Structures are given as structure tokens and as C-alpha cells.
Amino acid sequence: MLGALFVCLSLSSCSGVQSALDPAGLEASKVATLFYVMLAGGGLIWLGVVGALFYATRTGREPHSERSAGRVILWCGVIVPVTVLAALLSYAVWLMPNMRPWAPGGEGGLRRIEVTGEQFWWRVRYLRADGSLLFETANEVFVPVGERVLFVLKSPDVIHSFWIPSLGGKMDMIPGRINHVALEATKPGTYRGVCAEFCGPSHALMAFSVEAVDAAEFEDWIASRRAGRPAADPGGLELFLRHGCDACHAIAGTTADGTIGPSLTAFGARGSVGAGTLPNTVEDVARFIRYPDEIKPGSRMPSFGMLPEGDAERIAAYLKGLR
Ligand code: CUA
């Protein structure tokens, strides 16, 4: 009874936006299937071992004859585990080519999204077929449902690891080399990507959102990110430029073209600030502008606690208005 309750409670946490056991992509489905097959195989071996244990410890009967004990050991200790393990190994080896995160040489025609892991955020660049830049955004990835896309993975500082559990397996991002992973979303929805390699004090505060949408919505999104909507509050932009935010940040359609920090084009349309750290509200953005290091230790964003009263809020409101 307690065991069943435990199993139900643990399985209830297997769904959601960041679960490899609630797949929304081709590659993730294979990972989930492999897990359940391994679980079943492990369960079989466990039953065999427990069965043998019960047999060995049963009381109140004649002592086991040497022959029957030998038979039990042979079946439960050798034949069942060896057969099950051999079957599991064969299945996993057979599945491996299927689970390869990319098809070597076959990725030429795929849509390419370059993702760079930075301490502690994600630079996301959509590329044209010839490899030139279409536009850059940060901490958000949109993918069309039913289309295999190739993620080109880089890092300028330390090793990070790119992982969207709902869509597929993870891949390291290593300074000085370029890795690839191809993923295909099969279900529309919002998922969560994370950094899966310890990369510094704010490693746990390094997430991104993944939206799998239909083709038409995807094209609309591309168009909106390329254009950037002009600011509703030009006074906010003036403060943004006066305080030097444009040294690190870019906003499409303005003179701000910094490349050190995340692009802020269409910032207001993002669900969170600081790579999934805080909700995207004017209050939280202003707090992040003033004390980034308190919120995200090790962040390269300088502290702007010295801004005159109200300026951070005014800039935050301006950013929130960018779509
Ligand atoms: Cu980046 Cu952990």
C-alpha cells in the first residue's frame, strides 16, 4: 500500500514542462521509451532476486535439497538476469543510432539556430541557410512543430550544457568547439530548457523558454523579432541610452547595439527576466537593474544601484513595452 502510494507520488512529478518522461519531441520519446524498457527489465531482475530470497528463507518446511537449491540459483541468479541484461543491452545498442542527436552529413538542409551558453544566460541567433545572421534574441527559443531543427552549440567562457528535456537529450557547449544537436518538436506547447553542466555560482539560474508553435505562428514570431516594435515611451529609451545600457545591450530599431549582454529586442514579450530567474514585471526588472549580483551571483551585469530615484523603474517600464 505504502509502496503503491510512493510510486504514484513519484510518477506524478514525471510530467510538466521540464520532464524527459513527458516527451513532446521525437528524440525525447525514444529516451522515455528506453527508460521504461530499462525499468521493466530492472523490475524483472528484482522480482527474480526477491523470489530467490523468499525461497531461501522460507521456514517450517523440510530443508531444501541441494538439487532444488541449485536449480533456483541457476534460474534466478544466472539465467533470468543474464537473459534480461543481454536483451536490454541489445535493445539499447539497437536504439543508439536512432537516438543520435544529429545525422552526420545530413544536417545541411535543416533550419539552424545557434545557441551560445554564457555566464549565465543564452544567446540565441537564428541563421539563414548560408549561415549569416537573421536576428539575435536571448533566453527564448521558438521552434516550428513537425520540423527538425539543428541547434549549433557554442560557449565563449566555460562548459555549459544545452538541455530541453521535453524535446531530447542534452549536449555540452564547449569553449573552442562547435557541437550540434537536432531536435524535432511533435507537440505544440511551452517547455523549459536548462543548463546541465555546473558552470559557476548562478548555474542553477540559467534557464530558457522553448515555444513549439505551428508554422504560421513561427513565421509571425520571426518577423516580430526581426523588426522589434518601436518604444512606447521614448523617455525610457533616452534614460536607457544616457545610463549607458546600450554599451552591452541591443534593441532593434534603436541606436542601442551592444553585444556583450543579452539582446533586449521585444523584451516585453518574454516571460521572465535574467534567464528564467524572475518574472518579467516592471518591479522585478527594476530590481534586477539595480542589484543584479544579489539576484544572480557572478553575473557580468554591473550594478546600477546608484541610479536616480525612479530611473530604473522608468527604464524597466520602457523595456516591458518592447514587443
Ligand atoms: Cu551554464 Cu551551468
Residues whose N, C-alpha, C, O or C-beta is under 5 A from the ligand:
A	BS01	CUA	I159 H160 C195 A196 E197 F198 C199 H203 M206
